Amino acid sequence: MTPRGKEPDETVHSFAQRRLGPEVASLAIDSLCRGVFAGNSRELSVRSCFPSLFQAEQTHRSILLGLLLGAGQSPQLDSSLVHQARAERWSQWSLRGGLEMLPQALHNHLTSKGVTVFRGQPVCGLSLQPEGRWKVSLGDSSLEADHIISAIPAAVLSKLLPAEAAPLAHVLGTITAVSVAVVNLQYQGACLPVQGFGHLVPSSEDPTVLGVVYDSIAFPEQDGNPPGLRVTVMLGGYWLQKLEANGCELSPELFKQQAQEAVATHLGLKKQPSHCLVHLHKNCIPQYTLGHWQKLESAMQFLTTQRLPLTLAGASYEGVAVNDCIESGRQAAVAVLGTESSS
C-alpha cells in the first residue's frame, strides 16, 4: 500500500502523481483542476481543493477505502430539495431562466421581508467606531452595522479593512484569483458527434482552452425557439495572465476566434455560429494554492482573538462552486444568528 504523505499539504499534481501515477496526474487531474478552478494543478493545494481525497489518505492510507467510508465529507443537510436530488441522482442542476434567477429570487425574497438592498453602490471602505460598530463607506453616503458578513473576494476585502485589521488584510490579500473568458455559441441545424456533459482539455494539449460544455445535451429546455445546438467554451484561467504578459490584447474577437477554432477541432462544428456571446470574468475564480488552509486558520484566529464583528463567506475560502457558496452563506448566517431560520 502506498504510504501516506508526510507533509501537512501538497500540490494536487504531486499528490496525484504519487498516488495515481504521472499519466493520470498530467492528463486527468490537470484537466480536472482546469475545469473546476481554471488553475494549475502544480500550484493548487490538494488539502484545500480536494479535501475528501486528502482526508481519505490521511485517515485510511487508501483513497478508495477512505472515500467509501466517507472520510472528509461534511454532514449532509436535510431538506426536501436534498432528498429529491438524492432520489433522482442529480449530477447537475440549473434554473429554467438561467442561474441569473438565483440572485433575482434572493433579492425579491429579501426585499419582501423588509430588507434594504443597495445596488450599484460599491463599498469604498470599512472603519471601526469606538463603540465597536462598523462604519461602511459607500462613496457619497455611509451606514453603520453591528456585524458584517463579507462575501466579496478576499483580495478585495483586504483593501477595505481598517488599520486595526492589518494582519487580516495581509492574509486575505494573498488569496488570489484568475480570470476566465466564457464564450457561448449556438449553431442552427448542427449535431454533436458525442454525448455527455462536455469535455476538459489538458494544459499540455492547449493551455488556452480549459474545456467545452455541451449545453444542449445537459439542458435542452433552454435551446430557445427555434432550437439550436448550444455549447460553452471556457478560456484562460491561470494561463490568461501569460497571454497578457506576452502583450496579447484580450479582446472579444480573440476569444471568439479561439472558441470557434476549439469546437471546430474538437467537435467538427466548422460553420459560423448563428449566435455568439463573449464575457471576460475578471478575477472570478479564487486559487487555493499550497498552504491555503494555513491562511484560513490565520484569518479565523485573528477574528476570534480580536473579537472582530466580521464573518467571511463566499468563494475565496472553502469552495468555488455555486453549491459551495450557498452552503458558505448558510453557515455564515447560522454563525451570526445562532440558529437556522426556517424561512
C-alpha positions in Angstrom: 0.0 0.0 0.0 1.3 3.5 -0.9 2.5 5.3 2.2 0.5 8.5 3.1 2.1 11.9 2.6 4.2 13.3 5.4 3.6 17.0 4.7 0.6 19.0 6.1 -0.2 20.0 2.5 0.8 19.0 -1.1 0.1 20.3 -4.6 -2.7 18.5 -6.4 -0.2 17.4 -9.1 2.3 16.0 -6.6 -0.5 14.1 -4.7 -1.9 12.6 -7.9 1.5 11.6 -9.3 2.4 9.9 -6.1 -0.9 8.1 -5.6 -2.1 7.6 -9.2 0.9 7.9 -11.5 2.4 10.6 -13.8 0.0 10.0 -16.7 -3.2 10.4 -14.6 -1.7 13.4 -12.9 -0.7 15.1 -16.2 -3.8 14.4 -18.1 -6.9 13.6 -15.9 -6.1 15.6 -12.8 -4.5 18.5 -14.7 -7.8 18.7 -16.8 -9.9 18.5 -13.7 -8.2 21.4 -12.0 -8.6 23.4 -15.1 -12.3 22.6 -15.3 -13.1 23.3 -11.6 -10.6 26.0 -10.7 -9.3 27.2 -14.0 -6.0 26.7 -12.3 -2.6 25.0 -12.4 -2.5 21.6 -10.6 1.2 22.2 -9.9 0.3 25.2 -7.7 -3.1 24.2 -6.2 -3.4 22.6 -2.8 -4.9 19.1 -2.6 -5.8 19.7 1.1 -8.0 22.7 0.2 -9.2 21.9 -3.4 -10.0 18.2 -2.8 -10.2 17.8 1.0 -12.0 14.4 0.8 -9.0 12.9 -1.1 -6.6 14.4 1.3 -8.5 13.2 4.4 -9.0 9.7 2.8 -5.3 9.2 2.5 -4.6 10.7 6.0 -7.2 8.6 7.7 -7.1 5.3 5.8 -3.9 5.4 3.6 -6.2 4.3 0.8 -8.1 6.9 -1.3 -10.7 4.4 -2.4 -11.3 3.0 1.1 -11.3 6.4 2.6 -13.9 7.7 0.2 -16.1 4.6 0.6 -16.0 5.2 4.4 -16.9 8.9 4.0 -13.6 10.4 5.0 -13.5 14.2 4.8 -17.2 14.5 4.0 -19.3 17.3 5.6 -22.5 16.4 7.4 -25.4 16.1 5.0 -28.1 18.7 5.1 -31.7 17.5 5.5 -34.3 19.2 3.3 -36.9 18.3 0.7 -34.6 19.5 -2.1 -31.7 17.4 -0.9 -34.0 14.3 -0.7 -35.2 15.0 -4.2 -31.7 15.4 -5.6 -30.6 12.1 -4.0 -33.6 10.2 -5.1 -33.3 11.4 -8.7 -29.5 11.1 -8.6 -28.8 14.7 -9.8 -25.3 15.2 -11.2 -26.0 18.8 -12.2 -28.8 21.4 -11.9 -29.8 24.7 -13.5 -32.8 27.0 -13.5 -35.3 27.5 -16.3 -34.4 31.1 -16.8 -30.7 30.5 -16.2 -28.7 30.9 -13.0 -29.4 34.6 -13.0 -32.8 33.7 -11.5 -31.0 32.7 -8.2 -29.8 36.2 -7.2 -33.0 37.7 -8.6 -35.1 35.4 -6.3 -32.8 36.2 -3.3 -33.3 39.9 -4.0 -37.1 39.5 -4.2 -37.3 37.4 -1.1 -35.2 39.8 1.0 -37.0 42.9 -0.1 -40.3 41.3 0.6 -39.1 40.8 4.2 -38.3 44.5 4.5 -34.5 44.2 3.9 -32.9 47.2 2.1 -30.7 46.2 -0.8 -28.2 48.7 -2.1 -27.4 48.1 -5.8 -24.7 49.8 -7.8 -23.1 51.2 -4.7 -19.7 49.6 -4.1 -18.2 49.7 -0.6 -15.3 52.2 -0.5 -14.0 51.4 3.0 -14.7 50.0 6.4 -13.9 51.5 9.8 -14.5 50.6 13.4 -16.3 53.0 15.6 -15.3 53.5 19.3 -18.4 51.5 20.4 -17.3 48.6 18.2 -19.8 49.1 15.4 -18.8 49.2 11.7 -19.0 52.3 9.5 -19.5 51.2 5.9 -18.5 53.9 3.4 -20.4 53.9 0.1 -18.8 56.8 -1.6 -21.3 59.7 -1.2 -23.0 58.0 1.8 -22.4 55.6 4.7 -24.2 53.3 7.0 -23.5 51.6 10.3 -23.6 47.9 11.1 -23.3 45.7 14.2 -21.8 42.8 12.2 -20.6 42.3 8.6 -20.8 39.2 6.5 -18.4 39.7 3.6 -18.9 37.5 0.5 -16.8 39.6 -1.8 -13.4 38.3 -3.0 -10.8 38.1 -0.2 -8.3 40.3 -2.0 -11.0 43.0 -2.5 -11.9 42.9 1.2 -8.3 43.2 2.2 -8.2 46.7 0.6 -11.2 47.8 2.5 -10.3 46.8 6.1 -9.1 49.4 8.6 -5.6 49.7 10.0 -6.6 47.7 13.1 -7.1 44.7 10.9 -3.8 45.0 9.0 -2.7 41.4 9.8 -6.0 40.0 8.5 -5.8 42.2 5.4 -2.3 40.9 4.7 -3.5 37.3 4.8 -6.6 37.9 2.7 -4.6 39.8 0.1 -2.6 36.6 -0.6 -5.7 34.7 -1.8 -5.5 35.4 -5.5 -8.0 34.7 -8.3 -7.8 34.1 -12.1 -9.9 35.5 -14.9 -11.9 33.3 -17.3 -13.4 34.1 -20.7 -16.7 32.4 -21.4 -17.9 32.1 -25.0 -21.5 30.9 -25.7 -22.0 29.6 -29.2 -25.2 28.5 -30.9 -25.4 26.6 -34.2 -28.5 26.0 -36.3 -29.0 22.5 -37.8 -25.9 21.1 -36.2 -25.4 17.9 -34.1 -22.7 16.9 -31.7 -20.7 13.7 -32.6 -20.6 12.7 -28.9 -23.0 12.7 -25.9 -22.3 13.9 -22.4 -21.9 17.0 -20.2 -18.8 18.2 -22.0 -15.0 17.7 -22.1 -12.0 19.2 -20.5 -8.6 19.9 -22.2 -5.3 19.2 -20.5 -2.8 22.1 -20.5 -0.3 20.0 -22.4 -2.7 19.9 -25.4 -4.0 23.5 -25.4 -3.2 25.8 -22.4 -5.7 28.4 -23.6 -8.9 26.3 -23.8 -10.0 24.9 -20.5 -13.0 22.9 -21.7 -16.3 22.8 -23.6 -19.8 22.3 -22.0 -22.5 20.7 -24.2 -25.3 22.9 -23.0 -27.9 21.5 -25.4 -27.4 18.0 -24.0 -27.3 19.0 -20.4 -30.3 21.3 -20.6 -32.2 21.1 -23.9 -35.1 23.1 -22.4 -33.0 26.2 -22.8 -32.3 25.8 -26.5 -34.7 28.6 -27.5 -37.1 28.8 -30.4 -36.2 27.8 -33.0 -33.9 25.5 -31.1 -30.2 25.4 -31.9 -27.2 23.5 -30.7 -25.6 25.4 -27.8 -22.0 24.9 -26.4 -20.0 27.0 -24.0 -16.2 27.3 -24.3 -14.1 28.3 -21.3 -10.8 30.0 -21.9 -7.9 31.4 -20.0 -7.8 31.0 -16.2 -4.2 30.7 -14.9 -2.9 30.8 -18.4 -4.6 34.1 -19.3 -2.0 36.1 -17.3 0.7 34.6 -19.5 -1.1 35.9 -22.6 -1.3 39.4 -21.0 2.4 39.2 -20.1 3.3 38.4 -23.7 1.5 41.6 -24.8 -1.6 39.8 -26.3 -4.7 42.0 -26.5 -7.5 40.2 -24.7 -10.3 41.2 -27.0 -13.8 39.6 -27.5 -12.7 38.9 -31.1 -9.7 36.9 -29.9 -11.8 34.8 -27.5 -14.5 34.2 -30.2 -11.8 33.1 -32.7 -10.2 30.7 -30.1 -13.6 29.3 -29.1 -14.7 28.6 -32.7 -11.3 27.0 -33.5 -11.7 24.8 -30.5 -15.2 23.5 -31.3 -14.2 23.1 -34.9 -11.2 20.9 -34.0 -12.8 19.0 -31.1 -16.4 18.6 -32.3 -16.4 19.3 -36.0 -18.5 22.4 -35.7 -16.9 24.3 -38.6 -19.6 26.6 -39.9 -20.3 30.1 -38.5 -22.4 30.2 -35.3 -25.8 31.8 -35.5 -25.3 33.5 -32.1 -22.1 34.2 -30.1 -21.8 35.8 -26.6 -18.4 36.6 -25.1 -17.8 37.6 -21.5 -14.5 38.1 -19.7 -15.0 37.5 -16.0 -12.1 39.2 -14.2 -10.6 37.5 -11.2 -13.7 35.3 -10.9 -12.2 32.0 -9.5 -10.1 32.1 -6.3 -7.0 30.0 -6.3 -6.5 27.7 -3.3 -2.7 27.4 -3.6 -0.3 25.4 -1.4 -0.8 26.4 2.2 -4.3 27.8 1.7 -5.5 26.1 4.9 -2.9 28.0 6.9 -4.3 31.3 5.6 -7.8 30.3 6.7 -6.6 29.3 10.1 -4.7 32.6 10.5 -7.7 34.6 9.4 -10.1 32.8 11.8 -7.6 33.1 14.7 -7.4 36.8 14.2 -11.2 37.2 14.0 -11.5 35.2 17.2 -8.8 36.8 19.3 -9.7 40.3 18.2 -13.4 39.6 18.5 -13.9 41.4 15.2 -17.6 41.5 14.2 -16.9 40.1 10.8 -17.7 36.8 9.2 -16.1 35.6 6.0 -18.2 33.8 3.3 -18.1 33.2 -0.4 -15.8 31.5 -2.9 -12.5 32.7 -1.6 -12.3 30.2 1.3 -13.8 26.7 1.2 -15.3 26.0 -2.2 -15.6 27.9 -5.5 -18.8 26.2 -6.9 -22.3 27.7 -6.6 -23.3 24.9 -4.2 -20.2 25.7 -2.0 -21.1 29.4 -2.0 -24.7 28.7 -1.0 -23.5 26.5 1.9 -20.9 29.1 2.9 -23.7 31.7 3.1 -25.9 29.4 5.2 -23.1 28.7 7.6 -22.3 32.4 7.9 -25.9 33.2 8.7 -26.1 30.4 11.3 -22.9 31.6 12.9 -24.2 35.2 13.3 -27.8 34.4 14.2 -27.0 31.4 16.3 -29.9 29.5 14.8 -31.1 28.3 11.4 -34.1 30.1 10.0 -37.0 28.1 8.6 -37.9 30.8 6.1 
